[in-house]
Structures are given as structure tokens and as C-alpha cells.
């Protein structure tokens, strides 16, 4: 009986983990797909809600680790938002922190990964730094009602980035007979060098930055 219960709970863990994280290629893990367990999808939310966030310096490795996972609900259709996210060259026009974005593999369809170069500015009140790097971008789910994309560091280009990965997840929901879109944005960054004031700003204004990210995407249409 105990063995059966153990197998049952193990199965639950496997199912829940596969729902929240996509691992479509060997070695690619930690991308937040799916509706988070505690998401209040019954309420119409007009601003991002924190699922989790973290901003600390790891004393063991010396790396600065920044993680954020947020969601919100919008009336903008999945297909409209996904079309913007697929256009990698357009990222610099949508998101404030990205000052340059280039798809180096435009010939690849959404069935294959793309290599994207990004120049991002993380300056706050004139203090901070800029990062130049390349990421590998994969579009795992693309349909009219569901969309999932992920990216991970491909070439740090001497930026001081030790690791970078993130994802967008969009899902159409029916709430009281109307169609809404659930948006989830996840990002994880590890820095070899910590710009002055970065941890302070992230801890105190990180939520504001996330809200701007969602707002920029939704208002671009």
C-alpha cells in the first residue's frame, strides 16, 4: 500500500513539473510554461501579479542571480501578442530596455530555433551598464489559443553574463463566457559582475519594471 502511494505521489510530481516546465531539447530546462498553481484567473487583473522573484548575490559562486516570474490577464488575443513576440527584430521597438535586436537566422521558420543578438541597457538614473549578447530562441507552441517561446544564452559576447534564460507563455481562457489571454513572463539571469545599484534597484523597483514590460507589449498593438 505504501509503495503504491509513493508511486502515486511521484506521478503527481512528474505531471506537475512537465506542465510548468518545457524541456523539448536535451539540456534545456527551467522555462516556466503553463498556468501557475496560484494564479487567480477568476478575477480580471489589469496589472502583473508576482508568482516569484529573487535578487541576491551568491556568496559561493560570486554570481548575482536575478529571477522573476509574473502573470496577468488581458483581453488582447493570443494570436495578436504572439505575432509580436515571434518578430525578434521588433523587440527593440517594444521593450524599453532593449536598444537593439537582430534575428541572425531569419530564414528559419518557427519550427526551428533562431539566433537573436540583443543589446540591452540596464541603467538606472544614469548608473548601470549595457549588455551585448546572443540568445537561442525556440518557439515550442504556436496556435491561435496557446503560445510558448523560450530563450537561453548562446554567446555572452564578453558581456559578463554567466547565464540567461526566459520564456513567454500565453493561453486563451474562457471567463464568464468571454475570451481572455493569460500571459506569463519568466526570466532568470546570472551575472559575473554586478553593476552598481543593480540589486537595490531590482529589489525596490523590479515590480515596476515588470509592469512596464507587460504594458509595452500590450500597448504596442
Legacy VTK file of the C-alpha trace (Angstrom):
# vtk DataFile Version 3.0
C-alpha trace
ASCII
DATASET POLYDATA
POINTS 221 float
0.000 0.000 0.000
2.816 2.374 0.946
4.656 1.595 -2.288
1.534 2.372 -4.321
1.088 5.711 -2.547
4.729 6.573 -3.173
4.363 5.839 -6.892
1.149 7.899 -6.970
2.767 10.970 -5.422
5.815 10.580 -7.672
3.493 10.565 -10.689
1.830 13.752 -9.440
5.219 15.438 -9.153
6.183 14.396 -12.688
2.890 15.613 -14.146
3.014 18.980 -12.372
6.651 19.536 -13.339
6.084 18.711 -17.015
3.145 21.125 -17.050
5.134 24.052 -15.701
8.437 23.488 -17.491
9.203 22.726 -21.105
12.221 20.571 -21.943
11.879 19.885 -25.646
15.620 19.660 -26.238
18.267 17.918 -24.125
19.816 20.233 -21.553
17.132 22.919 -21.782
15.260 23.195 -18.503
13.780 25.838 -16.266
11.337 27.586 -18.556
8.014 28.462 -16.956
5.191 27.232 -19.155
1.621 26.662 -18.040
-0.745 28.436 -15.682
0.882 28.859 -12.288
-0.781 26.968 -9.463
-1.875 30.033 -7.517
-2.933 32.227 -10.431
-6.274 33.897 -9.713
-7.695 33.510 -13.211
-11.229 34.143 -11.998
-10.523 37.836 -11.469
-9.855 40.248 -14.303
-6.364 41.509 -13.486
-5.165 44.716 -15.082
-1.606 44.594 -13.764
1.049 41.872 -13.414
0.970 39.660 -10.340
4.131 38.181 -8.846
4.481 34.409 -8.854
8.041 34.567 -7.557
11.072 36.861 -7.612
14.659 36.702 -6.360
17.608 39.112 -6.375
20.700 38.085 -4.434
24.452 37.614 -4.749
25.559 34.014 -4.287
28.491 34.022 -1.866
29.591 30.563 -3.015
29.895 31.314 -6.746
30.143 35.099 -6.609
27.381 35.373 -9.199
24.495 37.794 -8.914
21.231 35.913 -9.505
18.048 37.626 -10.658
14.812 35.679 -11.175
11.306 36.923 -11.924
8.054 35.132 -12.730
4.860 37.177 -13.270
1.460 36.811 -14.897
-1.526 38.914 -15.857
-4.788 38.583 -17.780
-5.736 40.671 -20.803
-8.411 40.934 -23.452
-5.789 41.083 -26.229
-5.947 37.811 -28.239
-3.152 35.249 -28.083
-2.547 35.441 -31.845
-2.007 39.205 -31.774
0.531 39.044 -28.950
2.376 36.009 -30.294
2.864 37.673 -33.687
4.800 40.446 -31.938
6.945 38.064 -29.910
7.820 35.977 -32.967
9.146 39.080 -34.749
12.519 39.172 -32.981
13.716 42.257 -34.858
10.788 44.146 -33.361
11.857 43.627 -29.740
13.819 46.887 -29.601
10.686 48.796 -30.628
8.519 47.162 -27.965
10.638 46.837 -24.833
12.346 49.850 -23.261
15.440 48.037 -22.029
16.256 46.527 -25.426
18.033 49.091 -27.597
18.983 46.711 -30.422
17.610 43.376 -31.588
18.557 41.359 -34.650
17.417 37.938 -35.842
20.540 36.327 -37.328
18.576 33.375 -38.719
15.513 34.971 -40.364
15.423 32.117 -42.870
14.471 29.710 -40.088
10.767 29.088 -39.649
9.148 28.894 -36.221
9.748 25.138 -36.325
13.484 25.728 -35.839
15.450 27.751 -33.334
16.619 31.287 -34.082
19.761 33.134 -33.007
18.997 36.643 -31.783
21.522 39.346 -30.905
20.395 41.750 -28.209
21.798 44.980 -26.808
20.099 45.745 -23.501
20.526 48.801 -21.296
20.255 48.404 -17.541
20.948 51.927 -16.418
19.003 53.474 -13.581
19.260 57.216 -13.002
22.264 57.185 -15.333
24.065 54.446 -13.376
24.471 50.925 -14.674
25.686 49.162 -17.775
24.731 47.777 -21.178
24.871 44.151 -22.285
25.518 42.728 -25.740
24.787 39.031 -26.155
23.167 36.394 -28.338
20.390 34.032 -27.333
18.938 30.878 -28.816
15.179 31.306 -29.230
12.713 28.420 -29.610
9.004 28.589 -30.372
7.553 25.478 -28.751
3.798 26.105 -29.042
2.220 28.315 -31.694
-1.545 28.267 -32.184
-4.497 30.628 -32.098
-5.193 29.830 -28.433
-1.797 28.948 -26.940
1.781 30.140 -27.400
5.090 29.323 -25.711
8.578 30.580 -26.517
11.863 30.330 -24.634
15.389 31.633 -24.937
18.758 30.858 -23.394
22.219 32.369 -23.580
24.032 31.371 -26.778
27.014 33.757 -26.809
27.723 36.159 -23.896
29.916 38.332 -26.153
32.107 39.434 -23.197
29.057 40.920 -21.501
29.712 39.378 -18.102
26.597 37.218 -18.355
27.107 33.766 -16.866
23.616 32.539 -17.756
20.432 33.947 -19.186
17.129 32.230 -19.903
13.492 33.160 -20.040
10.108 32.439 -21.545
6.721 33.793 -22.516
3.597 31.695 -22.141
0.177 32.743 -23.476
-3.074 30.835 -23.077
-6.646 31.697 -24.031
-9.091 31.386 -21.149
-12.873 31.476 -21.054
-14.075 33.641 -18.175
-17.822 34.161 -17.819
-18.309 33.330 -21.472
-15.653 35.772 -22.743
-12.189 35.095 -24.145
-9.192 36.409 -22.215
-5.466 35.805 -22.511
-3.290 34.598 -19.656
0.247 35.986 -20.048
3.204 34.638 -18.107
6.706 36.103 -18.278
9.678 34.316 -16.722
13.341 35.415 -16.677
16.469 34.145 -14.948
19.818 35.948 -15.129
23.232 35.186 -13.610
25.861 37.931 -13.736
29.598 37.588 -13.236
29.836 41.307 -12.496
27.237 43.283 -10.560
26.603 46.839 -11.802
26.440 49.440 -9.011
22.955 49.746 -7.564
21.514 46.825 -9.539
20.446 44.738 -6.554
18.949 47.751 -4.770
17.012 48.797 -7.843
15.809 45.277 -8.616
14.592 44.684 -5.071
12.805 48.026 -4.846
11.689 48.718 -8.418
11.688 45.286 -10.062
7.909 45.028 -9.986
7.635 48.406 -11.728
9.999 47.164 -14.464
7.902 44.046 -14.990
4.747 46.119 -15.255
6.419 48.227 -17.936
7.366 45.078 -19.849
3.761 43.845 -19.935
2.409 47.321 -20.649
4.811 47.851 -23.555
3.811 44.550 -25.144
0.074 45.128 -24.730
0.111 48.750 -25.828
2.235 48.179 -28.956
-0.727 46.787 -30.906
LINES 1 222
221 0 1 2 3 4 5 6 7 8 9 10 11 12 13 14 15 16 17 18 19 20 21 22 23 24 25 26 27 28 29 30 31 32 33 34 35 36 37 38 39 40 41 42 43 44 45 46 47 48 49 50 51 52 53 54 55 56 57 58 59 60 61 62 63 64 65 66 67 68 69 70 71 72 73 74 75 76 77 78 79 80 81 82 83 84 85 86 87 88 89 90 91 92 93 94 95 96 97 98 99 100 101 102 103 104 105 106 107 108 109 110 111 112 113 114 115 116 117 118 119 120 121 122 123 124 125 126 127 128 129 130 131 132 133 134 135 136 137 138 139 140 141 142 143 144 145 146 147 148 149 150 151 152 153 154 155 156 157 158 159 160 161 162 163 164 165 166 167 168 169 170 171 172 173 174 175 176 177 178 179 180 181 182 183 184 185 186 187 188 189 190 191 192 193 194 195 196 197 198 199 200 201 202 203 204 205 206 207 208 209 210 211 212 213 214 215 216 217 218 219 220
